[in-house]
Amino acid sequence: MENSILVDIVATLQRLFVGYIPAVILGIFVGFIIGINGIVYQLFSRLFQIPNSIPSIAFLPIALILFKENETAAIFVVFVGVLWAIIVETATGIHKSRQQDNNSRVAIYYIFKALRLGMWIAWFTVIATEMLAGSKGLGFLVWNGYKANNPRYIIDALLYIAVIGVFLDQLLDLTGSVLYKIVGEKSKSSKSE
């Protein structure tokens, strides 16, 4: 099982990051553009709440119809699910930062909040898509354990899912905290000069 689980972990992480990273890049860019203008922010922050309110896994049937391939569909669903959350939170952070005299710490707080929220959405989505339409991955392992009526198999896969999910979240949290402190110290030293 150890060799098999490693292959499944790598497959899940690959789907996760191939969908997550482009969504983060595009989401931060679009969120920044929306957040710097008050009128645009008022219009689009509400507009983007509509797709943001749809659970990302609900896009899976459309993605399967469009791409006709499970792998591409899974990545697309992760991308779509993450994108809206990143846009909305980044736009909010940039808008609030500008309201507070371009306070970089506010922007960093919201961007890392967006990254963490996006990571959880991506993690839940990739596991769910693997359960529904996967042939490998941690979600596939959970569903396979159910079909084989093997609770131990399910529990082992769930433990891997939990440990990896918490690790990714804490890594983003730590990175955001360090950056937040660095920017705070720089702004204190520039004010004291």
N, C-alpha and C positions, 0 to 999 in steps of 0.2 A: 504493500500500500504506500510505503514511503516514496518510492520513485514515481508512482502514479499521482500522489498528492502534490508533489513538486511540479509536475507537468500541468496539473489543474490550477495551481496557484499562479504559475507564470501565465497561463492562458487568461485567467481572470484579470490579473494586473495589466496585461497587454490591452485587453478590451477597455479596461478602466481608463488607462492613460491616453490611449489613442482617441477616445471620445472626450476625456476631461480637458486635456491640455489645449487643444484648439478652441474649445468652448471658453476656457479661461481667457485666452489671448483676445479672442473676438469680443467676449463679454466685457472685459475691462476697457477695451478700446471704445466700444459703443456706450458703455456706462459713463465713461469719462466725457465723451462728446455730449451726452444728454445732461450730465450733471453740471457742466460749466455755464449753461444758459438757463435762467430761471423759468422762462416761458416754455422752452422745449422740455425742461424737467417736469413741469406741471402736466403737460400733455402726455409725454411718453411714459413717465413712471406709472401712470394709471393704465395706459394702453397695454404695457408689457405685463401688467398683473394678470391679464386674461390668459395668455398661454402659460404664465407662471403658476396659475391655479390648477392646471391640468396635471394629474400625476404622470410622470414621464413614461411609466410602463404602458399607459394607455395609447402611446404613439407606436407601440410595437406592431400591431396589425397593419397600420399604414406603411411602416418601414418595410415590413415583409412583402407587401404588395409592390412597393416602389423598387426595392433592391433585389427581390427574389433570392436572397442569400442571407442566411441566419447571422453570419459574422458581421457583415456590413450593416445589417439591420440593427444588431445589438449596439454597435458603436454609434450609429446615428441616434438611437434612442438615448444613449448616455449623453451625447453632445447636446441634443435638444433639451433634455431635462436640466442640464447644468447651465446652459446658455442664459435662460431667462432669469434664473436666480442671481447669477453673476451680474447681469446688466442692472437689475433692479437695485441690488445692494450697493454696487459700485456707484451708480448714479446718485443714490441717497448720500453716500459718503462724500462724494465730490461736492454735491450741493450744500451739505451741512458744513463742509470744510470751508467753502467760499463764504458762507454766512458768518463764519467765525474767523474772518480775516485770513483766509487761506491757511488754516491750521492743518499742517501735514499729518499730525497725529490722528486727527479725526478721520481723514481719508484712509490712512493705514488701518485704523481699527475696522472701518467698514469693509475695506477690500479684503482683509483677512477673515472677517466674518463671512463675506461672500465666498471666499475660497473654501472655508470649512463647511459651509452649508452646501456648496456645490459638490464637495467631496462626499458628503453623506448621501446626497441625491444620486451621485454617480455610483457609489458603492451599493446602495439599495437597488438601483436600476440594473446594474450589471449582474448582480446575484439573481434578481427576478427574471431577467431575460434568459439567463443560463438555465433556470428551472423550466421555463416555458419553451425555449427554442434552442437549447444548447446541446452540444455533443461532447463537450468537455468544460471544465471549470468547476469552481467551488459550488455554485448554484446547481449545476448538473449533478454533482456528487450528492448533495442533499436530496434531490429528487430521486436519484437512482437508489439511494438508501431506503427511501420510502417505498419505491416500487419493489425492492428486494426484501422488504419487511425486515430491515436490519437497523434497529435503533442506534446501535453503537456507531455504525457508519455515519448516520445522520449527526449524532452528537460530536464526533470527531471533526466533521466538516464545519459544523456550527462554531466549534472552538477556534478553528483556523480563521473563519470569517470574522469572529469577534476580535481576536488578537490583531489581525491585520487592519481592520477598520479603526480600532482604537489607536494603533500605532500611527496610521496616516493622519488621523485627526490631531493627535498630540504633536506630531511633527510640524503641522501647519500652525498649531497654537503656539508652540515654542518659537518658531521662526517669526511669527507676528509679534510676539511679546518682545523678543530681542530687538527687532526693527523699531518697534514703538519706543523702547527705552533709548535706543541710539538717537533717534530723531528728537526725542524729548531732551536729552542731554545736549545735543547740538544747539537746539533753540534756547536753552538756558544759558549756554556759554556765549551765544551771539547777543543775547539781551544784556548780559553783564559787561560786555565790552564797551 
